[in-house]
Amino acid sequence: MSSTIPDVFWDFAENEIDGSDAEALVKAGAKAVAEGANMPCMPEAVAVFQKHGLLFAPGKASNGDCICVR
């Protein structure tokens, strides 16, 4: 993972973001993570997000049908 991240980072595979990837996202300045697949973040990644106070939306909350954001 590079040291800079775009405004939106797409991740589609299951268990793709591990603890070290999560630390890299935090270090790069991420403010929030919303899963867009079936659990792409491993449990240790979620723990890192929580430890650093990032907003985290698991796939069941952020990837449901008929979600509207205004």
Protein Blocks (a to p, Z undefined) as FASTA:
>chain_A
ZZbdcfbdcdfbghkbcfklmmmmmmnopabdcdfbehkbcfklmmmmmmnopacddfkl
mmcghiacZZ
